[in-house]
Amino acid sequence: MPKEKILIVEDDKHIVKLIDYNLGKAGFDSFIANDAEGALSLLEKQKIDLIILDIMLPGMSGLEACRNIKENPRLKHTPIIMLTAKGEEVDKVIGFELGADDYITKPFSPRELILRIKAILRRAKEKELPKEIFKIGDLLVDFSKIQVSIKDKQIELTSKEFELLKTLIKANGRVLSRDFLLNNIWGFDHSLEIQTRTVDVHIRTLRKKLKNYAQRITTVKNYGYRFDMEI
């Protein structure tokens, strides 16, 4: 698995050495720029996963560099941690307004910095996750768009039918009881007679709409249902 790349933009050699050492220990690849201009040049050539950006830099300030990065369509989603010796609230406010993801003040704990980097990268990955799509044969279920299609023809499901199909698919072959389905999809508990009628009627209409894929919803006698992935 390729290492995540961190760009350190800092003109203090001792701080650069400290950050670089700890990034290496934590399993990251680090790149170094001593000023904003150098950082922007490097970002044009190298894919960077996160930027540690000092505010007080020679020439262009870190805040101005942050603005340039966030205005660049290719770079605007790259996370930025602002780094500065100042503790003034105004710097934090400006940094966040420009799109910085976090802010840490010198002197800082290397361990805290690494933890913040990992947290930000984790959140960034979650944002980049592809849309939730399930596909088996010609059946496609788009969980994010709440759409179902067979051979590219959209199948109209009610909200409960869609939730029922989604719950069965996400169980990944496990059998789900009528009680579980009723409580998790309808959000209430009733007598056995109502449970059976509510869930079974929806299963019946769902199977009808799924046509050739109806057989994948398997009845487990006296218990419930599962979505069969192996047929």
C-alpha positions as CSV (number, residue, x, y, z in Angstrom):
1,M,0.0,0.0,0.0
2,P,1.5,3.4,-1.0
3,K,2.4,5.8,1.8
4,E,0.4,8.9,2.2
5,K,2.4,12.1,1.2
6,I,2.7,15.0,3.5
7,L,4.1,18.4,2.4
8,I,5.9,20.4,5.2
9,V,6.0,24.1,4.4
10,E,8.2,25.6,7.1
11,D,11.4,27.8,7.1
12,D,12.6,26.7,10.5
13,K,15.1,23.9,9.9
14,H,14.8,22.5,13.4
15,I,11.0,22.2,13.2
16,V,11.2,20.7,9.7
17,K,13.6,18.1,11.0
18,L,11.3,17.3,14.0
19,I,8.2,17.0,11.8
20,D,10.0,15.0,9.1
21,Y,11.4,12.5,11.6
22,N,8.0,11.9,13.2
23,L,6.2,11.6,9.9
24,G,8.7,8.9,8.9
25,K,8.1,7.1,12.2
26,A,4.3,7.2,11.6
27,G,4.7,5.7,8.1
28,F,4.3,8.8,5.9
29,D,6.4,10.1,3.0
30,S,7.3,13.8,3.6
31,F,8.2,16.5,1.2
32,I,9.7,19.8,2.2
33,A,9.4,23.4,1.0
34,N,11.0,26.3,2.8
35,D,8.6,29.0,1.4
36,A,5.2,29.3,-0.1
37,E,6.4,29.7,-3.6
38,G,8.4,26.5,-3.4
39,A,5.3,24.7,-2.0
40,L,3.0,25.9,-4.8
41,S,5.6,24.8,-7.4
42,L,6.0,21.4,-5.8
43,L,2.2,20.9,-5.6
44,E,2.0,21.4,-9.4
45,K,4.3,18.4,-9.8
46,Q,3.5,16.1,-6.9
47,K,0.3,14.6,-5.6
48,I,0.2,15.5,-1.9
49,D,-2.3,14.1,0.6
50,L,-2.0,16.8,3.3
51,I,-0.1,20.0,3.8
52,I,1.4,21.3,7.0
53,L,1.6,25.0,6.3
54,D,3.4,27.6,8.5
55,I,1.7,31.0,8.6
56,M,4.9,33.1,9.1
57,L,7.0,32.4,5.9
58,P,9.5,34.5,4.0
59,G,7.9,36.2,1.0
60,M,4.3,35.0,0.5
61,S,2.6,34.3,3.8
62,G,1.1,30.9,4.7
63,L,-2.4,32.5,4.7
64,E,-1.9,33.7,1.2
65,A,-0.6,30.3,0.1
66,C,-3.6,28.7,1.7
67,R,-5.8,31.0,-0.3
68,N,-4.0,30.1,-3.5
69,I,-4.3,26.4,-2.8
70,K,-8.0,26.5,-2.0
71,E,-8.7,28.6,-5.1
72,N,-7.0,26.0,-7.3
73,P,-9.7,23.4,-8.5
74,R,-7.1,20.6,-8.6
75,L,-5.8,21.3,-5.1
76,K,-8.8,22.7,-3.2
77,H,-9.7,19.4,-1.5
78,T,-6.1,18.9,-0.2
79,P,-6.3,19.1,3.6
80,I,-4.2,21.9,5.3
81,I,-3.0,22.1,8.9
82,M,-1.9,25.7,9.7
83,L,1.2,25.9,11.8
84,T,2.4,29.1,13.6
85,A,4.1,30.5,16.7
86,K,1.2,32.9,17.2
87,G,-1.7,32.1,19.4
88,E,-3.9,34.9,18.3
89,E,-7.5,34.1,17.6
90,V,-7.5,36.3,14.4
91,D,-5.0,33.9,12.7
92,K,-7.2,30.9,13.5
93,V,-10.3,32.7,12.2
94,I,-8.6,33.8,9.0
95,G,-7.1,30.4,8.4
96,F,-10.4,28.6,8.8
97,E,-12.2,31.1,6.6
98,L,-9.6,30.4,3.9
99,G,-10.4,26.7,4.1
100,A,-7.7,25.3,6.5
101,D,-8.8,22.1,8.2
102,D,-6.9,22.5,11.4
103,Y,-4.5,24.7,13.4
104,I,-1.7,23.9,15.7
105,T,0.4,26.4,17.7
106,K,4.2,26.1,18.3
107,P,5.6,24.7,20.4
108,F,3.5,21.5,19.8
109,S,3.6,17.9,20.6
110,P,4.7,15.8,17.6
111,R,2.4,13.0,18.8
112,E,-0.6,15.4,18.8
113,L,0.3,16.6,15.3
114,I,0.5,13.0,14.0
115,L,-2.9,12.2,15.6
116,R,-4.5,15.3,14.0
117,I,-3.0,14.3,10.6
118,K,-4.4,10.8,10.8
119,A,-7.8,12.1,11.8
120,I,-8.0,14.6,8.9
121,L,-6.8,12.0,6.4
122,R,-9.4,9.6,7.7
123,R,-12.1,12.2,7.2
124,A,-10.8,13.0,3.8
125,K,-11.0,9.4,2.7
126,E,-14.5,9.1,4.0
127,K,-15.5,12.0,1.8
128,E,-13.9,10.4,-1.2
129,L,-15.7,7.1,-0.8
130,P,-17.5,6.2,-4.0
131,K,-21.3,6.2,-4.1
132,E,-22.7,3.1,-2.5
133,I,-23.7,0.9,-5.4
134,F,-24.6,-2.8,-5.4
135,K,-24.6,-4.7,-8.6
136,I,-25.3,-8.3,-9.3
137,G,-26.0,-9.4,-12.9
138,D,-28.2,-6.7,-14.4
139,L,-29.6,-5.6,-11.1
140,L,-28.2,-2.3,-9.9
141,V,-29.1,-0.8,-6.5
142,D,-27.8,2.8,-5.9
143,F,-28.1,3.3,-2.1
144,S,-27.1,7.0,-2.3
145,K,-29.7,7.9,-5.0
146,I,-32.3,5.5,-3.7
147,Q,-32.7,3.9,-7.2
148,V,-33.0,0.4,-8.5
149,S,-32.7,-0.7,-12.1
150,I,-32.6,-3.9,-14.1
151,K,-30.9,-3.8,-17.5
152,D,-30.7,0.0,-17.1
153,K,-34.5,0.2,-16.7
154,Q,-35.5,1.9,-13.5
155,I,-37.7,-0.1,-11.1
156,E,-40.2,2.0,-9.0
157,L,-40.1,0.9,-5.4
158,T,-41.9,2.4,-2.4
159,S,-39.7,3.8,0.4
160,K,-40.4,0.7,2.5
161,E,-39.7,-1.7,-0.3
162,F,-36.4,0.0,-1.0
163,E,-35.4,0.0,2.7
164,L,-36.3,-3.7,2.8
165,L,-34.2,-4.5,-0.2
166,K,-31.3,-2.4,1.1
167,T,-31.4,-4.1,4.5
168,L,-31.4,-7.6,3.0
169,I,-28.6,-6.8,0.7
170,K,-26.4,-5.2,3.4
171,A,-26.9,-8.3,5.6
172,N,-24.6,-10.0,3.0
173,G,-26.4,-13.3,3.0
174,R,-27.4,-13.4,6.7
175,V,-30.9,-14.4,7.5
176,L,-33.0,-11.6,9.0
177,S,-36.0,-12.3,11.1
178,R,-39.4,-10.7,10.6
179,D,-39.0,-9.0,14.0
180,F,-35.7,-7.5,13.0
181,L,-37.1,-6.2,9.7
182,L,-40.2,-4.8,11.2
183,N,-38.3,-3.0,14.0
184,N,-35.5,-1.6,11.8
185,I,-37.6,-0.6,8.8
186,W,-41.0,0.3,10.2
187,G,-39.7,1.2,13.7
188,F,-42.3,-0.4,15.8
189,D,-43.2,-3.8,17.3
190,H,-46.6,-5.5,17.0
191,S,-48.3,-8.8,17.3
192,L,-47.0,-11.8,15.4
193,E,-50.0,-11.6,13.0
194,I,-49.3,-8.0,12.1
195,Q,-45.6,-8.7,11.8
196,T,-46.2,-11.5,9.4
197,R,-48.7,-9.6,7.3
198,T,-46.6,-6.4,7.1
199,V,-43.3,-7.9,6.2
200,D,-44.6,-10.7,4.0
201,V,-46.8,-8.4,1.9
202,H,-43.9,-6.1,1.2
203,I,-41.6,-9.1,0.4
204,R,-44.3,-10.3,-2.1
205,T,-44.6,-6.9,-3.9
206,L,-40.8,-6.5,-3.9
207,R,-40.3,-9.9,-5.5
208,K,-42.9,-9.1,-8.1
209,K,-41.0,-5.9,-9.0
210,L,-37.6,-7.6,-9.1
211,K,-38.9,-10.0,-11.7
212,N,-36.1,-12.5,-12.5
213,Y,-34.2,-11.5,-9.4
214,A,-37.1,-12.3,-7.1
215,Q,-35.6,-15.7,-6.4
216,R,-32.7,-14.1,-4.7
217,I,-35.0,-13.2,-1.8
218,T,-35.1,-16.5,0.0
219,T,-37.7,-17.4,2.6
220,V,-36.4,-19.2,5.7
221,K,-39.3,-21.1,7.1
222,N,-40.6,-19.9,10.5
223,Y,-37.9,-17.2,10.7
224,G,-37.5,-14.6,8.0
225,Y,-35.6,-13.8,4.8
226,R,-32.2,-13.4,3.3
227,F,-30.8,-12.0,0.0
228,D,-29.0,-14.8,-1.7
229,M,-25.7,-13.7,-3.3
230,E,-24.8,-17.1,-4.7
231,I,-27.6,-18.0,-7.1
